[in-house]
Amino acid sequence: RTQGGRRVAPHQYPMRERPYTEDLGHRQRDYCVDGYLIGDDAIAQRDRLISALEVAGPGTLVHPTFGLLRVQVWGWMACEDLIREQRMCRVMMTFLEAGDSGAITVSADTSARAAAAAASATTTNQTSFVGAFTA
């Protein structure tokens, strides 16, 4: 099971008959994967998988239909040892699309710069005007 889509913010206003929905971009995908570990060493495979899933940070998921995905293990995972057979373990895992941190870049506050330049120009013009008539 995979979920995704778009993030939206619904807006409803007083005395307005129609709502407005604002698109906020791509929704983070999540991938629910059921895996089966099979063989005489199924329990050892399970333990290695659990160790790999508990490593901090994002990793690569090789998804059977989406291919290579950069994901983060999300919140939980469950193992079900099939005791009667002792050779198989079912593992249910949920991953979130990791994406990137999208580092915030700092840029100049152009609005404040424009306001400061306008104030400076006004002061200069006033000084020039007063100087022209008082001389």
N, C-alpha and C positions, 0 to 999 in steps of 0.2 A: 504494500500500500504506500502510495506517495501522495503528498498533499502540497499544493502550491497555489499560485494565482496572483492576485493583486491585493495590495493594501489600500483600503479606501476609508475616507472619513465622511460620514453622512452629516449634512448640515440641514437643519430645519429651522425656519424663521417664523416668528409670529406674523399673522395676517398674510402669509404667503402660501398659496395653495400647492406649489410644487417644491419639493426638496431639491437640494443640490448635493451631488456626491463628488468629492474631491479625490482624484487618483494620487496616491502617495508612493507609487512605484511597486516594484517586484516584491512579492511576499517570499520570505525565507522558506525554502522547501524542507520538508521532512520526509525521511525514508524509513519505513518500517520493514525490516528484513527478518524472515524466518530462515534459519540455517540448520543444517543437520550434519552432525559429526558422526561418522560411521567408521567402524573398525574395532579391532581388539584394543586399540589405545584411545577409544573415544573419550574416556574420562581425562586422560592426559592431554588430548587435543582441547577439551573443554577448558582445562586449567590454563593452558597457553593462550587460548582465545580471551579468557577473562583478563589475564594479565595485560594483553595487548589493548583491550578495550578500556582499561583503567589508566592508561598512560595519558598524562595531561596534554592538552593542545589538540589541534586538528590533525587529521591523517587522511590517507587515501582509502576510499572504499571502491572496490572493483564490483560494480553493480552489473547484474546479468544483462540488463537492457539499456541502461544509461551510460555504461562504460566507467571510466575513471572519474571519481568525484572527490572533491576536497570537502571533508565533513568533520563534524565533531560529534562524539557520542553524546546523546541527549538523555540525561536524567536516569534512565533505568535500562536494565536488560534482565532477562530472565532465562534460566536454564531449566530444562526438564529432562532429568535422566530417565530413560526408559529402562527401568530396573529389570523387568522380566527378560529383556534381551541382553542387557549389559554391554551391547556393542553399538549403541546409538544414543546420541544426546541431541535434543532439539534446543536451539538457542534463538530467542526472540530479542531483536535489537532495534533501537530507534536512533537515527542519526539526523542531525540538522546540517543543512548546507552551511559551510564555514565562511565562504566569501572572503572578504579581506576587511581590515580594520577601517579602510577608507579614511586614512589619516586626514584630520581636519587641517586645512591650510589657512594660515593667517594672511589676510590681505589688508591693505590700507583702507581706512574708513573714509571713503571718498566724499561722503555726505558731510562729514565734519570738516574735511579739508576745504570743500567748496564754501561752507558757511564761514570758515575762518578767513578765506581769501576774500569773500564778499565783505566781511566786516572790515578787513584791512583796507580794501579799496574804498569803502565808504568813508573811513577815517581820513585816508589820503585825499580824497576828493573834497571833503569838508575843509580840511586844512588848506588845500590849494585855493579853494573858493574864497575862504575868509582872508587868506593872504593876498589874493588878487584885489580885493575891495578895501582892504585896510592900508595898503601901501601907498 
